[in-house]
Amino acid sequence: MKKFLSADFWLVYNFDDPNLRYKKFLSRGRPSFKRLIESILLYDNIVLPTQDFLTLTVLIGVLGEDEVIELLRSKAISFLRTKGSLAYMGNGGGIQSYLIGGPKEPLEPFCAPIDEAIDWALKGLEVKPKNKKLPQLVAEATTEFELSKVANQIKHETYLDILGSAELRNYFAIRNTELDKLAGVKPNGVRIFGGRDSNWQGDEIDIVMALTSTNLELRMMEMTNSDDGITDNPIRMLLEAKAQRTLQRSSDVAFTELKEISELPDIGEVVLNKQVPLHKILEISKSNDASKFREWFHENCRKDTVTSAKEYSNLLKQVPLVQKLPSRIIRFIVTNIAGVVNPTAGIGAGLVDSFFIDKLLQGSSPKFFIEKLEQLSS
């Protein structure tokens, strides 16, 4: 099973009003929605990181309740819920995990039990969900881990990244002597990385927290056995340094190129513009042709543009088995199939619909998958 960590869909918890976080994401989130829709075709499961399930609110608000339920039931999406959050603490605390609330006060949604957090997210919708099983479906599709259990490892990894980079090490040394006591936070203060939409000062602590978030995303990929992932993190230095872990292009870039080469429609736009329902994309993604396409795509289109174009050209040259077989063999197959289905049919098997025979003999192929996508714009 191929999995994709869609960290660009992570509405990272911060201290802003949840409605503001929601609106900020919607104002820039169309590319993320398009990528999510197309990733359903390229991967068996899309993993969506979350803390307070505000991601669920956004999904239902844009795609609709029925479509989200279909995504959950088909296991096209799942949630990875991080319980708690990370911050840079004053007084030499450095990177630490934290919760808000309890034991005598209610826990905030980002660290509350899963069922409470889901309930909070669904209550934020203008139109309340009708399906009573929705919370259960979300819970069943969710894997949770506590940040407190990995915080020290993430902290260690982040500090090693800084110390291992001459550029970062020299930059940090201008105002600081210890990574746990960086300038920019008061002794009793706290600084967080609240995602792409939070305030960004660009000082040492912001860089540390962005690196921390990146390392957390990499840890999420390991936890979920994700083959690929994408981020909205503003830090590129660490991502470029760690890009050597995989010598292939992102699936997003590769599929965009393939769409241009094969003149496929902009599938994300087609769905978001309500020209094609999302469940149609799901139906295509679950076909045997889709499975063959995913194998072909990840093996042949992740290297470079020239390779993608060459392999697509080879794909077009493939001839279905039904077109290769001599007519006498086809007649034999038709006769025997009809005899099994209806023993009295005998030689009348010639009346069997040719479309049925095509489907029987053509097998599964990436070529047929691409043809299905081409039909979406017709």
URLIN-V712158 format. One record per residue. RES is the residue in one letter. PSI is psi in whole degrees, -180 to 180 (999 if undefined). Layout:
res: [RES	RES]
psi: [PSI	PSI]
This chain:
res: [M	K	K	F	L	S	A	D	F	W	L	V	Y	N	F	D	D	P	N	L	R	Y	K	K	F	L	S	R	G	R	P	S	F	K	R	L	I	E	S	I	L	L	Y	D	N	I	V	L	P	T	Q	D	F	L	T	L	T	V	L	I	G	V	L	G	E	D	E	V	I	E	L	L	R	S	K	A	I	S	F	L	R	T	K	G	S	L	A	Y	M	G	N	G	G	G	I	Q	S	Y	L	I	G	G	P	K	E	P	L	E	P	F	C	A	P	I	D	E	A	I	D	W	A	L	K	G	L	E	V	K	P	K	N	K	K	L	P	Q	L	V	A	E	A	T	T	E	F	E	L	S	K	V	A	N	Q	I	K	H	E	T	Y	L	D	I	L	G	S	A	E	L	R	N	Y	F	A	I	R	N	T	E	L	D	K	L	A	G	V	K	P	N	G	V	R	I	F	G	G	R	D	S	N	W	Q	G	D	E	I	D	I	V	M	A	L	T	S	T	N	L	E	L	R	M	M	E	M	T	N	S	D	D	G	I	T	D	N	P	I	R	M	L	L	E	A	K	A	Q	R	T	L	Q	R	S	S	D	V	A	F	T	E	L	K	E	I	S	E	L	P	D	I	G	E	V	V	L	N	K	Q	V	P	L	H	K	I	L	E	I	S	K	S	N	D	A	S	K	F	R	E	W	F	H	E	N	C	R	K	D	T	V	T	S	A	K	E	Y	S	N	L	L	K	Q	V	P	L	V	Q	K	L	P	S	R	I	I	R	F	I	V	T	N	I	A	G	V	V	N	P	T	A	G	I	G	A	G	L	V	D	S	F	F	I	D	K	L	L	Q	G	S	S	P	K	F	F	I	E	K	L	E	Q	L	S	S]
psi: [126	130	153	125	110	73	-14	-10	10	109	85	135	135	-174	4	162	134	-36	-35	-43	-43	-50	-38	-41	-45	-33	-20	6	-2	-44	-35	-40	-43	-42	-40	-46	-44	-31	-27	-30	-27	-17	157	-29	133	122	124	113	146	162	-50	12	22	-25	-40	-42	-45	-44	-49	-39	-33	-48	-28	152	-47	-42	-40	-39	-40	-40	-40	-46	-34	-4	26	-30	156	166	140	109	117	118	113	-173	174	148	164	118	145	-175	33	14	-34	-147	124	155	156	157	162	122	169	158	-18	-12	149	141	141	153	-31	-12	8	167	154	-47	-37	-40	-41	-45	-42	-45	-40	-31	-18	-7	142	-43	114	141	144	-32	116	-18	-6	-50	-40	-42	-41	-45	-43	-26	8	134	135	145	152	127	-29	-26	-16	0	-45	-36	-41	-42	-47	-46	-41	-45	-37	-38	-41	-47	-27	-5	116	-39	-49	-41	-43	-38	-45	-31	-15	-41	-3	154	-23	139	-21	-5	55	149	144	3	137	159	-39	17	170	137	139	163	110	24	-179	-30	2	168	135	113	-28	11	-174	-41	-40	-43	-43	-46	-33	-40	-39	-43	-40	-44	-33	-41	-40	-38	-38	-39	-40	-43	-37	1	39	139	-31	172	169	152	160	8	134	-12	124	-23	-48	-39	-40	-39	-36	-1	-20	-13	-28	129	35	156	163	150	-31	-49	-45	-42	-35	-42	-44	-38	-39	-43	-44	-1	40	154	162	95	-41	-44	-40	-41	-47	-28	5	23	-30	131	149	-33	-23	-41	-41	-42	-45	-40	-21	2	162	-34	-38	-40	-44	-38	-44	-42	-48	-46	-52	-24	-33	-20	10	6	-65	171	-43	-44	-43	-46	-41	-46	-34	-39	-42	-35	-40	-24	-10	136	128	150	-37	-26	-12	-31	142	151	-33	-35	-41	-42	-38	-44	-46	-46	-45	-37	-46	-36	-33	-44	-42	95	-24	-5	-40	-133	-12	6	-17	-14	-7	135	130	-28	-40	-43	-43	-48	-35	-41	-18	-23	-162	144	144	-30	-44	-33	-46	-38	-37	-40	-37	-35	-14	-27	-2	999]
